[in-house]
């Protein structure tokens, strides 16, 4: 059987247990043997990591030890796929240069509602925004046939490099209250080749409700399939 390692934990607001559990039926239906781990210590087990076909990571915040990041990068470089969403990948291990080099982007902000519309709860950061499928995305097996769609959730503003196949983008508007002077576009879905491995990332996925959106669910399931192919 193909082996998938799910590494999950960190900030509970991103529901790492619930969100990853929701993909278990799909993974098992695709013939994966699923292993669940609650910390990144497993990345340091180079012998086990050399047998993994796919890694799904959902850990927000934290840090990687040197032997853990080396094990993760070696596994991906040798052909394991790597899949993740939202803060479980993009707000993780910000002090690890090697990890960020592999992923290609890091979360810096989700500006949310303007001050006059905030009420003091989590919804202050949820705004309606569009995912715009790029020309490359219209051709890619992960997003082919999916039209532009809208979500009301955190809209990630990323710092990123150009070494990625961007399948969808999202644009942060310029509002009168904002300090930036023009709209800012960030990648929202992308793939990346790293050695023999394939990387798939989507910025949506704050919680289970977002991951249950039909488009988001379909895209992630396709991303899993794509990334797990040697």
RODO-2510 file (C-alpha; in nm, 4 decimals, decimal comma):
residues 230
     n   res          X          Y          Z
     1     x     0,0000     0,0000     0,0000
     2     x     0,1024     0,3599    -0,0522
     3     x     0,2023     0,5256     0,2738
     4     x     0,0753     0,8674     0,3798
     5     x     0,2117     1,0385     0,6892
     6     x    -0,0171     1,3005     0,8453
     7     x     0,1676     1,5306     1,0854
     8     x    -0,0711     1,7533     1,2781
     9     x    -0,0917     1,9745     1,5825
    10     x    -0,0011     2,3263     1,6872
    11     x    -0,2623     2,5977     1,7301
    12     x    -0,6013     2,4349     1,7896
    13     x    -0,7918     2,7191     1,6222
    14     x    -0,7030     2,5671     1,2865
    15     x    -0,8633     2,2367     1,3933
    16     x    -0,5693     2,0159     1,2912
    17     x    -0,7344     1,6964     1,4157
    18     x    -1,0778     1,7554     1,2643
    19     x    -0,9498     1,8823     0,9305
    20     x    -0,7038     1,6008     0,8709
    21     x    -0,9483     1,3352     0,9929
    22     x    -1,1958     1,4586     0,7320
    23     x    -0,9643     1,3347     0,4557
    24     x    -0,9207     0,9837     0,5969
    25     x    -1,2102     0,8297     0,3993
    26     x    -1,0694     0,9714     0,0745
    27     x    -0,7160     0,8567     0,1542
    28     x    -0,8242     0,5061     0,2445
    29     x    -1,0414     0,4905    -0,0649
    30     x    -0,7328     0,5776    -0,2709
    31     x    -0,5435     0,2877    -0,1175
    32     x    -0,3283     0,4766     0,1331
    33     x    -0,2033     0,3308     0,4581
    34     x    -0,2500     0,6293     0,6927
    35     x    -0,0138     0,7054     0,9801
    36     x    -0,0991     0,9901     1,2201
    37     x     0,1633     1,1768     1,4212
    38     x     0,1141     1,4602     1,6680
    39     x     0,4587     1,6130     1,6377
    40     x     0,7379     1,6702     1,3889
    41     x     0,9706     1,4290     1,5716
    42     x     0,8804     1,1647     1,3117
    43     x     1,0593     1,3726     1,0461
    44     x     1,3900     1,2801     1,2125
    45     x     1,3284     0,9081     1,1539
    46     x     1,5120     0,8948     0,8219
    47     x     1,4553     0,5208     0,7778
    48     x     1,0774     0,5551     0,8049
    49     x     1,0661     0,8782     0,6045
    50     x     1,2395     0,7048     0,3152
    51     x     0,9355     0,4752     0,2815
    52     x     0,6675     0,7471     0,2724
    53     x     0,4804     0,8265    -0,0508
    54     x     0,2996     1,1361     0,0753
    55     x     0,3236     1,3804     0,3660
    56     x     0,0246     1,5901     0,4752
    57     x     0,1192     1,8574     0,7269
    58     x    -0,1207     2,0557     0,9462
    59     x     0,0885     2,2190     1,2188
    60     x     0,0535     2,5913     1,2887
    61     x     0,3473     2,7644     1,4602
    62     x     0,6255     2,5690     1,6278
    63     x     0,9769     2,5041     1,5107
    64     x     1,1736     2,2265     1,3456
    65     x     1,4899     2,0775     1,4907
    66     x     1,7790     2,0475     1,2480
    67     x     1,7500     1,6685     1,2182
    68     x     1,3744     1,7002     1,1597
    69     x     1,4016     1,9463     0,8727
    70     x     1,6802     1,7404     0,7184
    71     x     1,4615     1,4300     0,7318
    72     x     1,1631     1,6106     0,5812
    73     x     1,3617     1,7640     0,2974
    74     x     1,5381     1,4366     0,2227
    75     x     1,2048     1,2542     0,2014
    76     x     1,0557     1,5104    -0,0387
    77     x     1,3734     1,5356    -0,2466
    78     x     1,3728     1,1578    -0,2830
    79     x     1,0164     1,1512    -0,4145
    80     x     0,7600     1,1902    -0,1351
    81     x     0,4767     1,4305    -0,2118
    82     x     0,4041     1,7138     0,0310
    83     x     0,0559     1,8628     0,0761
    84     x    -0,0761     2,1278     0,3090
    85     x    -0,3189     2,4131     0,3531
    86     x    -0,3430     2,7465     0,5302
    87     x    -0,1454     2,8007     0,8521
    88     x    -0,0632     2,4318     0,8821
    89     x     0,2049     2,4905     0,6197
    90     x     0,2353     2,8674     0,5718
    91     x     0,2455     2,9797     0,9370
    92     x     0,4823     2,7026     1,0395
    93     x     0,8524     2,6921     1,1202
    94     x     0,9258     3,0510     1,0238
    95     x     1,2797     3,0242     1,1629
    96     x     1,3725     2,7326     0,9371
    97     x     1,5306     2,8716     0,6215
    98     x     1,5472     2,5287     0,4604
    99     x     1,1779     2,4614     0,5197
   100     x     1,0755     2,8003     0,3792
   101     x     1,3046     2,7444     0,0825
   102     x     1,1192     2,4223     0,0019
   103     x     0,7678     2,5686     0,0471
   104     x     0,8390     2,8969    -0,1304
   105     x     0,6097     3,1256     0,0707
   106     x     0,5284     3,2433     0,4204
   107     x     0,2152     3,4012     0,5704
   108     x     0,2576     3,7614     0,6828
   109     x    -0,0975     3,8962     0,7270
   110     x    -0,4722     3,8520     0,6835
   111     x    -0,5882     4,2149     0,7067
   112     x    -0,9550     4,1330     0,7637
   113     x    -1,2329     4,3851     0,8117
   114     x    -1,1758     4,7569     0,8520
   115     x    -1,1628     4,8782     1,2127
   116     x    -1,5137     5,0269     1,2108
   117     x    -1,6650     4,6860     1,1208
   118     x    -1,4869     4,4776     1,3837
   119     x    -1,6684     4,3282     1,6804
   120     x    -1,3801     4,1664     1,8679
   121     x    -1,4308     3,8049     1,7671
   122     x    -1,2645     3,5755     1,5150
   123     x    -1,4955     3,6876     1,2350
   124     x    -1,3087     4,0210     1,2280
   125     x    -1,0564     3,8445     1,0043
   126     x    -1,3092     3,6801     0,7722
   127     x    -1,3745     3,8707     0,4510
   128     x    -1,5310     3,7664     0,1196
   129     x    -1,2639     3,7273    -0,1457
   130     x    -1,2176     3,5536    -0,4777
   131     x    -0,9906     3,2731    -0,5863
   132     x    -0,8991     3,3473    -0,9472
   133     x    -0,7847     3,0494    -1,1516
   134     x    -0,4791     3,1369    -1,3608
   135     x    -0,4227     3,0273    -1,7231
   136     x    -0,1859     2,7639    -1,5870
   137     x    -0,4525     2,6552    -1,3404
   138     x    -0,7079     2,6110    -1,6165
   139     x    -0,4749     2,3535    -1,7734
   140     x    -0,3514     2,1793    -1,4583
   141     x    -0,5142     1,8537    -1,3482
   142     x    -0,5649     1,9918    -0,9961
   143     x    -0,7809     2,2882    -1,0983
   144     x    -0,8926     2,2109    -1,4536
   145     x    -1,2671     2,2688    -1,4968
   146     x    -1,2989     2,4705    -1,1756
   147     x    -1,4229     2,8251    -1,2199
   148     x    -1,3241     3,1254    -1,0101
   149     x    -1,4927     3,1006    -0,6701
   150     x    -1,5454     3,3082    -0,3586
   151     x    -1,4829     3,2279     0,0076
   152     x    -1,5537     3,4207     0,3259
   153     x    -1,2616     3,3400     0,5518
   154     x    -0,9098     3,4643     0,6206
   155     x    -0,7467     3,6037     0,3071
   156     x    -0,3755     3,5289     0,3203
   157     x    -0,1187     3,7880     0,2201
   158     x     0,2065     3,6028     0,1483
   159     x     0,5689     3,6747     0,0844
   160     x     0,6725     3,4330    -0,1882
   161     x     0,9287     3,3521    -0,4541
   162     x     0,8653     3,3042    -0,8274
   163     x     0,9633     2,9363    -0,8384
   164     x     0,6114     2,7985    -0,8345
   165     x     0,3363     2,7048    -1,0764
   166     x     0,0575     2,9323    -0,9552
   167     x    -0,2841     2,7765    -1,0174
   168     x    -0,4928     3,0478    -0,8482
   169     x    -0,4429     3,3903    -0,6950
   170     x    -0,6281     3,6173    -0,4563
   171     x    -0,6089     3,9969    -0,4524
   172     x    -0,6228     4,2077    -0,1381
   173     x    -0,8098     4,5286    -0,2162
   174     x    -0,6785     4,8744    -0,1377
   175     x    -0,9244     5,0450     0,0973
   176     x    -0,9184     5,4019     0,2208
   177     x    -0,8013     5,2921     0,5677
   178     x    -0,5170     5,0698     0,4424
   179     x    -0,1515     5,1782     0,4476
   180     x    -0,0706     5,0068     0,1160
   181     x    -0,1342     5,2100    -0,1981
   182     x    -0,2630     4,9580    -0,4518
   183     x    -0,4221     4,6109    -0,4658
   184     x    -0,1857     4,3265    -0,3762
   185     x    -0,2080     3,9829    -0,5384
   186     x    -0,0783     3,6705    -0,3631
   187     x    -0,0661     3,3101    -0,4834
   188     x    -0,3559     3,1106    -0,3397
   189     x    -0,2934     2,7663    -0,4914
   190     x     0,0374     2,6437    -0,6277
   191     x     0,2567     2,3472    -0,7026
   192     x     0,6308     2,3204    -0,6779
   193     x     0,8818     2,0529    -0,7765
   194     x     1,1544     1,9757    -0,5227
   195     x     1,4043     1,7114    -0,6230
   196     x     1,1963     1,4083    -0,7123
   197     x     0,9055     1,5243    -0,4959
   198     x     0,5947     1,7289    -0,5678
   199     x     0,4557     2,0017    -0,3417
   200     x     0,0959     2,1267    -0,3394
   201     x    -0,0254     2,4164    -0,1212
   202     x    -0,3568     2,6025    -0,0912
   203     x    -0,4053     2,9043     0,1347
   204     x    -0,7692     2,8229     0,2199
   205     x    -0,8333     2,5918     0,5118
   206     x    -0,8785     2,7916     0,8310
   207     x    -1,1203     2,5333     0,9671
   208     x    -1,3348     2,2375     0,8726
   209     x    -1,6125     2,4579     0,7362
   210     x    -1,3765     2,6035     0,4758
   211     x    -1,2360     2,2627     0,3856
   212     x    -1,5902     2,1337     0,3326
   213     x    -1,6456     2,3894     0,0561
   214     x    -1,6990     2,1825    -0,2590
   215     x    -1,4276     2,3568    -0,4593
   216     x    -1,1714     2,3518    -0,1795
   217     x    -1,2350     1,9850    -0,1036
   218     x    -1,2104     1,8858    -0,4695
   219     x    -0,8896     2,0841    -0,5198
   220     x    -0,7190     1,9330    -0,2149
   221     x    -0,8213     1,5804    -0,3074
   222     x    -0,6841     1,6356    -0,6562
   223     x    -0,3705     1,7880    -0,5036
   224     x    -0,3216     1,4769    -0,2918
   225     x    -0,3550     1,2561    -0,5980
   226     x    -0,1155     1,4708    -0,8015
   227     x     0,1489     1,5013    -0,5300
   228     x     0,1488     1,1296    -0,4526
   229     x     0,2359     1,0316    -0,8090
   230     x     0,6045     0,9585    -0,8602
***
